Amino acid sequence: MNSLTTGQIHTPTFDIAIVGAGLAGSLCAHLLSQSGQSVCVIDKSRGSGGRASSKRVEGDISCDLGTPYIVAKHPDTLALFKQLTEEHVAAPWKQLSKASSQAFVGVPKMSAITRHWVQNASFITSTRIHHLDQITQQGDDQPSWLLRDDKYQPIVIAKKIIIAAPAPQAASILASHEKLAVLLLRANQASASYESQWAMWLETEPCDLNALIEPKGSPIKRMIKDNYKPMRHSEKVDRWVIQTTPNWTKQHLDAEKDWITQTLLQAFAEITEHRVLKHGDPHRWFLSRFAENKGNNPFAWSPEHNVGLVGDWLCQGDAEGALISAISLINHIKNSK
């Protein structure tokens, strides 16, 4: 363990540092900020959202290439979305809701949810956390964590860390400190089960096709009319987001983007019989989805080291699972004081 060196005196210090500003990480930040703790969120991207981020099409128009909507069944997530709806940050998508579950979207885009949740935390963007060091600060009986970036520069010091990143990214951070072997094992086990996905947006003339189409026997897993979502632009076109099946993606993970584009446009035209007026480049979500890595809890927490893990891969393997994971860990931390 290192004692604090002069160079680290100017490194900002927080009660909790959260690595990853997707749904799980940003919700953790929101819940912890409410309890009066100093919270810092660090993300490798330029903004929040992770796989629930939004892609700008042109001007102020954007679409959701990753998580197109969130299906809520659990009482905790239903309560969460009731509050977000009252705050005009989310809206129910009634067309996709069923008796047993409700679908919600962020308004005016999915990333509005995570932006709302990180607003009371310090948010450091475009920074990839790569290394963890344990240090002892003057006057502290408990060691703290120093988080370094991929250039080994000190970024923040925190008493506790929550890693809210996909399992392989969490594993590479945990592997930097020998005391975190138990958490590393959990992340490594889950890393074997990820699925990738290609996604792209395109526009057609307005048509009466459903807001969600899940074709069979096609490279396309689902097609979502983005402009049919509540509080979206209602323009003179239909804007679709199409996402590929895991098996097809696996076979064409490293294919040229031009070939992916043409293949998906052709598949879309065959299903819908509509001409594409305009389209964007396909985006590859390398770590799109995880099978649930079952444990006793929908999170992992090491009380002796004050390091925890949250994410969809620890609970259900979907967007709602990411939220349940975050709520469960924060409740656990609060109750074990």
C-alpha angles and dihedrals in degrees: 000000000000126000116226114281125207092255091061096052090087094048108111115250127215138176090236134013118200119200110208130033099214123117095292097043096044092047090051088052091050095049093045094046088055089058091056099253123139107248133188124191120199124192134176091220129074093251145009129281107072105197088356092059124122131237119223111231099182136323108341093337117109139160136209109251096171122035102014095188139344122241111212123197103144117092091234094054093042088054090048093053092044087060093044090050091052088050090050091239095113137022134200114252097216095186090066098038122106135191092267099039143025128219120219136185132194116250129258083359138348094260089062087080096057092040088055092050097049095046095100095045129076104259121204113189135190090029124124113204108218110160139037125204127183113225137174116228123206112275094012122117092191121065119242131212125249112205117207130191129231090277089055091248116147110249107172142344118225138175091219134023130205116191109205100175134113112284098259092050091046089050094054091053094045091049089066092074125050094210092066097064095122093054090042090056091054092050093045092052091053094045091074093064106056124126127206129216141193116219133180140166127231139171133227136172111282110280139174097243118130122274090242125035122178106189123202123227094014135113084240116087097185141354118207126192098225094190091056090067117106116275094010127133110280101207138158092276138057112238114206132192113205123195127191131233118260094241095050090045091052091054093047102032095126099032120130113274091232091058092046089051095051093044093051094044089052092048090049092050092050092052099042103025087220127130117240112234099185138354143183131229117279115258121213115219097198094184098034103146141001134206109240111270097216119221136147091275134033087240138035124235131178105201094187091056101028093231125131142179129217134172148108090281090066094049131032094325093250141091094272088050090057089056095046089049091054095046091047095050094047091049089049093051092047094047096047096058 
